Amino acid sequence: MRINETFFSDTQQMKKEKDNIILNFNQELKQFEIKIDDEVAKIEYHIMDDRIFLTHTEVPEKLGGRGIGSLLAQKTLDHISKTKYKVVPYCTFVADYIRKNPKYRHLLATGINIV
C-alpha cells in the first residue's frame, strides 16, 4: 500500500496556512476577526465586568466548509485565555466548539454549563 504523499503535503500546507492566520481584536466594532481572501470571519462580543459574552459567529459563504469557524473560535478562546475575562457563550457555534474541545471549559464563567 502506497502513502499518498500529495495528501500529506496538502494537509501540512493547509495547517501551515492556518497557523499564519492572525486574529484581530477589533475593539471598535466589538468583534474578533480573521481576514482571508478579502473576506472577514468574525465573532461578536460584549464585555460586562469580568465576563465576555460571545454573541454571534459569522463566516462568509465564500469561506464556508474550510474549518474557518472552528479556527476563529480556537484563536478567540486562546486570546481570551490570556486575559482576566470569563466566557459566556451565547453563540451556539462557540458553545458547541467548547463542548467538543473541553480544554477551553476552564474559561467558562461561573454558573455556565455546557452539556
N, C-alpha and C positions, 0 to 999 in steps of 0.2 A: 504494500500500500504506500503510495507516494503522498507526501505532505504538500499541500498547495501553498507554495512559497508566496504567491501573489496575494492570497488571502491574508497571511500573516503580515506581509509587507503593508497591505492596505490598512489592516487593523492597527498596526503600530503607527502608521501615518495619521490615522484618524485620532488616536489617543494623543499624539504629539500636538496636533492642531487644537484639540480641546484644551490641553494643558496651557496653551498660549493665549486662550481667550481670556480677556481681562474683564472683571466685574467693575462696573461704575456705580458708585453710591451717590445717586443724584438726589441731594437734599432739597433742591428747589422744587422738583417735581414729585418728591417723596416716593422714589422708586429705585430698586436695584435693577441695573440694566446690563445686558451684554449685547454688543453690536456685531453682527455677522452679515457680510454681503450687503451693506447699507440698510439692513433691517434691524430693528431693536426688539428684543425679547425683554420682558420686564416682570418684576414682582412689586406691586404697590404696597406701601406700608403706612402705618400711623404709629407714632410713639406717644405713650402716656406713662409718665413716671418711669419705672424700671422695666416696662413691658413694651415690646414691639409687636404690633398686630400686623400680620401678613395677610392682606385682604384680597388680593387678586393676582393671578398669574396670567400672562398673555404672551403667546408665541405666535408671530406672524405665520400665516398659512405657508408661505414660501420656505419657512424653516421647519415645518412640521415633519414628524417622523424621523428626525435625526438625533433625538435624545437631548435636544436643546433645553427643553423644560426641566428635565432632571439635572442637567449641568447647571442651569441657572439656580435651581433650588439648592444644589450642593454648594456652589460658590457663595450664595447668600447666607446659608447656615454657617459655613466656615467663617465668613466675615463676622456674623453676629456672635460667634463663639469667642471672638477676641474682644468683645465689648461687655458692658455691665448688664445688657438687656436680656430679658427672658422672653421667649416666643409664645405668642398666641396665634395659632394658625387658623384664621377664619377661612382662608382659601383651602378648598378640599384637595387641590393638587399638592400643596405643601404638606398638609396633614397626611395624605397618602404617602408622600415621599418619606416623611419621618417614620411612619409606620413600617415602611419597607427597609428603612435604614436606621435601626434602633440606636446607633452610635450618637444620634442627634437628640435623643429623648431627654438628655440632661439639660437641654436648652429650654424645655417647656416650662412655662410659668406655673407656679404653684396652683394646684387645682385643675390643671388641664390634663386630661387623659385622652390618649389616642388608642383605640382598641382595634 
